[in-house]
Amino acid sequence: MAVRIRDNKLFIDFYCYLPDGRRVRCRESTNLKDIKKNRKIAEAKDKAICYELNHNKFDYLHFFPYGSKARLFRPATSNLLFSEWWDQWLSEKSIRVNTEKGWNSSYRAHIGPHFGHYPLIDIDEHEILVFRKSLVEKGLSSSTINAKIMKPLRMALLLAHKRELIDKYPCRDIKNLVEDVPDIDPLSFEELRNLLASIKNKKPEYYDMLLIWSRTGLRPGELYALKWKYVDYFTKKLIIRETRLPSGSEGPVKTPSSNRDIELRPTVIGALKRQESRTGLMDGHVFLTHANKPFSDAFMRKKFRHLMKLAGLKYRPPKQMRHTFATLHIAAGENISWVSKTLGHADVQTTLKKYNRFIPNLTREDGSAFETVMDSKTQYRHNQGTAHAN
């Protein structure tokens, strides 16, 4: 037993017995620099190890849970397959139903076929990088790979490491892929006016829906799940608490910040009252198809394509109505905090980062704003001087 120094770090050198009875030498780092204070700490630890060794109750993992021989003291996990660990890990997670469905879908399509048959301890950084490269070669977007595939894989492996089922966390040095610029293609002011005018004339039953959508910035699923019980005329607010999933089920909104109350302007209230005359006595949803069923992604994509064609506009997917709300309201000079809150973003920076390139002339970096203020002040003093002279 001894405290030794290597590369200005303190190590403890001792012999102990493995669970299989073999006697081995251990040189374990304390991760402490060689200074007087740390030497006392290392010596105290060395003394405690010596005491336990002499009394046949030494617990290596208690002293060195991530030590060089930790794997030799842990219960054998070589037979635990990643597929078994995935099921155990996911069963313990408290997550939204649609999140669990999404992760399971990623597992069935991508993670499981590659890693399911692997012993958990055999998954290393190299194999994960090979897996991620295969996803890129399949043509999946960087955002999909980062958020829908790599995220749950990282989380499952991190917990396995924390529970000491694997010695190292293999994703520690793997960074996210650089993501492409978000697919944002909003309508301009002129295009939105044209769309609303055309639909009001040619498809009036969809006019109020588009008007409400362009003034509230709802996510498509939030629009489809909107119910009359969430329309509060008394407080003039739209209460957003549910979303409709691609599977057709309805559940909680995307994030905690997505739970929000949207203030209703008179124009939107008027549109809602007109819509109420159509669906107010139905099954509770604000917007229904001709078959009196709630909107779905498939229905809206097809219908939106038709509506854009009627207005003579190039096709955009329905989600661009949300982007149109954001870009046009900010460009019109609305308070960015209000826009962010209405969208249900967690903070203003999220809104600015996403829509900054569509917001010309709101802020300047050429000093012209300062010169404008200075010029106005100079003009004010000049006018005041002229008035006194007269």
C-alpha positions in Angstrom: 0.0 0.0 0.0 1.4 3.4 -1.0 0.4 6.8 -2.4 2.4 7.5 -5.5 2.9 10.4 -7.9 2.6 10.2 -11.7 2.5 13.2 -14.0 1.8 15.4 -10.9 -1.2 13.3 -10.0 -1.7 11.2 -6.9 -2.3 7.4 -7.3 -2.9 4.7 -4.8 -1.0 1.5 -5.3 -2.3 -1.7 -3.7 -3.0 -5.4 -4.2 -6.5 -6.9 -3.8 -8.5 -10.0 -4.8 -10.9 -10.2 -7.7 -14.4 -11.8 -7.3 -12.9 -14.9 -9.1 -10.1 -15.2 -6.5 -7.2 -13.8 -8.5 -4.9 -11.5 -6.8 -4.1 -8.3 -8.8 -2.2 -5.1 -8.4 -4.2 -1.9 -8.7 -2.7 1.6 -9.4 -5.8 3.8 -9.1 -5.9 7.5 -9.8 -7.4 9.9 -7.2 -7.7 12.6 -9.8 -6.0 14.9 -7.4 -3.0 17.1 -8.1 0.1 16.6 -6.0 -0.2 19.3 -3.4 0.0 19.2 0.4 -3.7 19.3 1.0 -4.5 16.6 -1.6 -1.7 14.4 -0.3 -3.5 14.2 3.1 -6.8 13.3 1.4 -5.0 10.5 -0.6 -3.3 9.2 2.4 -6.6 9.0 4.3 -8.1 7.1 1.5 -5.1 4.8 1.3 -5.5 4.2 5.1 -9.2 3.3 4.7 -8.5 0.9 1.8 -5.7 -0.8 3.9 -8.2 -1.2 6.8 -10.8 -2.9 4.7 -8.3 -5.1 3.0 -7.0 -6.3 6.4 -10.5 -7.0 7.6 -11.6 -8.8 4.3 -14.3 -6.4 3.5 -12.8 -4.3 0.8 -15.3 -2.9 -1.7 -13.4 -1.7 -4.8 -16.5 -0.1 -6.4 -17.1 2.0 -3.3 -13.6 3.6 -3.7 -13.2 3.5 -7.4 -16.6 3.2 -9.2 -14.9 4.3 -12.5 -11.6 2.7 -11.8 -9.4 0.8 -14.3 -10.6 -2.5 -13.0 -14.2 -1.6 -12.2 -15.6 -3.9 -14.9 -14.0 -6.9 -13.1 -15.9 -6.2 -9.9 -19.3 -5.6 -11.5 -21.9 -8.3 -12.1 -21.5 -9.8 -15.6 -23.6 -7.9 -18.1 -22.3 -9.5 -21.3 -25.6 -11.3 -21.8 -27.7 -8.2 -21.6 -28.6 -7.3 -25.2 -29.3 -3.7 -26.1 -32.9 -4.7 -27.2 -33.5 -5.9 -23.6 -32.0 -2.7 -22.1 -34.1 -0.5 -24.5 -37.3 -2.1 -23.2 -36.3 -1.7 -19.6 -35.1 1.9 -20.1 -38.2 3.0 -22.0 -40.6 1.3 -19.5 -39.1 3.6 -16.7 -39.5 6.8 -18.7 -42.3 9.2 -17.9 -42.8 10.9 -21.2 -45.7 12.0 -23.5 -47.5 9.3 -25.3 -46.6 10.6 -28.8 -42.9 11.0 -27.7 -42.8 7.3 -26.7 -44.5 6.3 -30.0 -41.9 8.4 -31.9 -39.0 6.8 -30.1 -40.3 3.3 -30.5 -40.8 4.1 -34.2 -37.2 5.2 -34.4 -36.1 2.0 -32.7 -38.1 -0.3 -35.0 -36.9 1.5 -38.1 -33.3 2.3 -37.3 -31.9 1.7 -33.8 -33.2 -1.8 -33.3 -32.1 -3.3 -36.6 -28.5 -2.0 -36.0 -28.0 -2.3 -32.2 -30.8 -4.7 -31.0 -28.7 -7.8 -31.2 -25.6 -6.2 -29.7 -24.5 -7.0 -26.1 -24.8 -3.7 -24.3 -21.1 -3.7 -23.3 -20.0 -4.0 -27.0 -21.5 -0.7 -28.2 -18.6 1.8 -28.6 -18.1 5.2 -30.1 -16.9 3.8 -33.4 -20.0 1.7 -33.9 -22.3 4.6 -33.1 -20.5 6.8 -35.6 -20.9 4.1 -38.3 -24.6 3.9 -37.4 -25.0 7.6 -37.7 -23.2 7.7 -41.0 -25.6 5.1 -42.4 -28.5 7.3 -41.4 -27.0 10.2 -43.3 -26.5 8.0 -46.4 -30.2 7.0 -46.2 -31.0 10.7 -46.8 -32.4 11.5 -43.4 -32.1 15.1 -42.3 -29.7 16.2 -39.7 -32.5 17.4 -37.4 -34.3 14.1 -37.7 -31.1 12.2 -36.9 -30.2 14.4 -33.9 -33.7 14.7 -32.3 -35.5 11.5 -33.2 -32.8 8.9 -33.4 -29.6 9.9 -31.7 -31.3 11.6 -28.7 -33.1 8.5 -27.3 -30.0 6.4 -28.1 -27.8 8.7 -26.2 -30.2 8.8 -23.2 -30.5 5.0 -23.1 -26.7 4.6 -23.1 -26.1 7.4 -20.6 -28.4 5.7 -18.1 -26.7 2.4 -18.7 -23.4 4.1 -17.9 -24.8 5.7 -14.7 -26.0 2.3 -13.5 -22.5 0.9 -14.2 -23.8 -1.5 -16.8 -21.1 -0.2 -19.2 -17.7 1.3 -18.2 -17.8 4.3 -20.6 -20.5 6.4 -22.0 -19.8 5.9 -25.8 -21.5 9.1 -26.9 -19.5 11.5 -24.7 -17.4 13.0 -27.5 -20.0 12.7 -30.3 -21.5 16.1 -31.1 -24.8 16.7 -33.0 -24.7 16.9 -36.7 -24.9 20.5 -38.1 -28.5 21.1 -39.0 -29.8 22.7 -42.1 -31.6 26.0 -42.1 -35.2 25.4 -41.0 -37.6 24.8 -43.9 -39.4 28.2 -43.7 -41.2 29.5 -46.7 -43.9 31.9 -45.4 -46.4 33.9 -47.4 -45.7 37.6 -48.0 -48.3 40.2 -47.0 -49.5 40.4 -50.6 -49.8 36.6 -50.9 -51.7 36.3 -47.7 -54.1 39.0 -48.8 -54.6 37.3 -52.1 -55.1 33.9 -50.4 -57.8 35.2 -48.1 -59.6 37.2 -50.8 -59.6 34.2 -53.2 -60.8 31.7 -50.6 -63.5 34.1 -49.3 -64.8 34.2 -52.9 -64.3 30.6 -54.0 -64.3 28.5 -50.9 -65.9 30.6 -48.1 -66.2 27.6 -45.7 -62.4 27.7 -45.3 -62.0 31.4 -45.2 -62.5 31.8 -41.4 -60.1 28.9 -40.7 -57.3 30.5 -42.7 -58.0 33.9 -41.1 -57.9 32.5 -37.6 -54.7 30.5 -38.4 -52.9 33.5 -39.9 -53.7 35.5 -36.7 -52.9 32.9 -34.1 -49.9 31.0 -35.4 -51.1 27.6 -34.2 -49.2 24.5 -35.0 -51.2 22.3 -37.5 -52.0 19.7 -34.8 -53.2 22.4 -32.4 -55.5 23.8 -35.0 -56.9 20.3 -35.7 -57.5 19.6 -32.0 -59.0 22.9 -31.2 -62.4 22.5 -29.5 -65.1 25.0 -28.6 -64.6 24.5 -24.9 -61.2 26.2 -25.4 -62.7 29.3 -27.0 -63.3 31.9 -24.2 -65.3 34.8 -25.5 -65.6 36.3 -22.0 -61.8 36.8 -21.6 -61.2 37.0 -25.3 -58.7 34.1 -25.3 -58.0 30.9 -27.2 -56.8 28.2 -24.7 -54.2 25.9 -26.2 -54.0 22.6 -24.3 -54.2 19.8 -26.9 -52.7 18.7 -30.2 -53.7 16.1 -32.8 -51.1 13.5 -33.6 -50.4 12.0 -37.0 -51.8 8.7 -35.7 -55.1 10.4 -35.2 -55.1 10.4 -31.5 -55.1 13.6 -29.4 -53.0 14.5 -26.5 -51.0 17.2 -24.6 -49.2 19.9 -26.6 -45.6 19.7 -27.7 -43.9 21.4 -24.7 -44.8 22.9 -21.4 -44.5 26.4 -23.0 -47.0 25.3 -25.7 -49.7 25.4 -23.0 -50.7 29.0 -23.6 -53.6 31.4 -23.8 -53.8 33.4 -27.0 -55.4 36.9 -26.9 -58.1 37.3 -29.5 -58.4 40.4 -31.6 -61.9 41.5 -32.8 -61.2 40.1 -36.3 -60.5 36.6 -34.9 -63.5 36.7 -32.6 -65.7 37.6 -35.6 -64.3 34.7 -37.6 -64.8 32.3 -34.6 -68.4 33.3 -34.3 -69.0 32.7 -38.0 -67.4 29.3 -37.6 -69.5 28.5 -34.6 -72.6 28.7 -36.8 -71.1 25.8 -38.8 -69.7 23.5 -36.2 -70.8 24.8 -32.8 -73.4 22.0 -32.4 -71.2 19.2 -33.6 -68.8 16.9 -31.6 -66.8 19.7 -30.0 -64.1 20.5 -32.6 -64.0 23.9 -34.1 -63.0 22.7 -37.5 -64.5 19.7 -39.2 -64.4 18.1 -42.7 -67.6 17.8 -44.8 -68.0 14.4 -43.2 -68.0 16.1 -39.8 -64.7 14.6 -38.7 -61.7 16.4 -37.2 -59.0 17.5 -39.6 -56.0 15.3 -40.1 -52.6 15.8 -41.6 -53.4 13.9 -44.7 -56.7 15.8 -45.2 -55.2 19.2 -44.6 -52.2 18.6 -46.9 -54.5 17.7 -49.8 -57.0 20.5 -49.0 -54.3 23.1 -48.6 -52.8 22.2 -51.9 -56.2 22.9 -53.5 -56.7 26.2 -51.7 -53.3 27.5 -52.7 -54.0 26.5 -56.3 -57.3 28.4 -56.3 -55.4 31.5 -55.1 -52.8 31.1 -57.8 -49.9 30.7 -55.3 -47.1 28.2 -55.3 -47.7 25.3 -52.9 -46.5 25.3 -49.3 -47.3 22.7 -46.7 -49.9 23.7 -44.0 -47.2 24.4 -41.4 -46.2 27.5 -43.3 -49.3 29.2 -42.0 -47.6 29.3 -38.6 -44.4 30.6 -40.1 -46.4 33.2 -42.0 -47.9 34.4 -38.7 -44.5 34.8 -37.1 -42.7 36.5 -39.9 -45.4 38.9 -40.9 -46.3 40.0 -37.4 -42.7 40.7 -36.5 -42.1 42.4 -39.8 -45.1 44.6 -39.1 -43.5 45.8 -35.8 -45.3 43.6 -33.2 -43.4 43.1 -30.0 -41.2 40.1 -30.4 -42.0 38.9 -26.9 -45.7 38.9 -27.7 -45.1 36.9 -30.9 -42.9 34.4 -29.1 -45.5 33.9 -26.3 -48.3 33.5 -28.9 -46.3 30.9 -30.8 -45.6 29.0 -27.5 -41.8 29.2 -27.7 -39.9 28.7 -24.5 -38.1 32.0 -24.9 -37.6 35.0 -27.2 -34.2 33.7 -28.4 -35.9 30.7 -30.0 -38.1 33.0 -32.0 -35.3 35.3 -33.1 -33.0 32.4 -34.1 -35.7 30.8 -36.2 -37.1 33.9 -37.9 -34.3 36.4 -37.9 -33.5 36.1 -41.6 -37.1 37.0 -42.5 -37.1 40.2 -40.5 -35.3 43.0 -42.5 -34.8 46.4 -41.1 -36.0 45.7 -37.6 -32.6 46.1 -36.1 -29.5 47.6 -37.8 -25.8 47.1 -37.5 -24.7 50.1 -39.5 -25.3 52.9 -37.0 -28.2 54.4 -39.0 -30.6 54.0 -36.1 -28.4 56.2 -33.9 -28.0 58.8 -36.6 -31.7 58.9 -37.1 -32.2 59.7 -33.4 -29.5 62.3 -33.5 -30.9 64.0 -36.5 -34.4 64.1 -34.9 -32.9 65.7 -31.8 -31.0 68.3 -33.8 -34.1 69.1 -35.8 -36.1 69.5 -32.5 -33.5 72.0 -31.1 -33.4 73.9 -34.3 -37.2 74.2 -34.3 -37.2 75.3 -30.7 -34.6 78.0 -31.4 -36.6 79.3 -34.4 -39.7 79.5 -32.2 -38.0 81.6 -29.5 -36.5 83.9 -32.1 -39.9 84.6 -33.5 
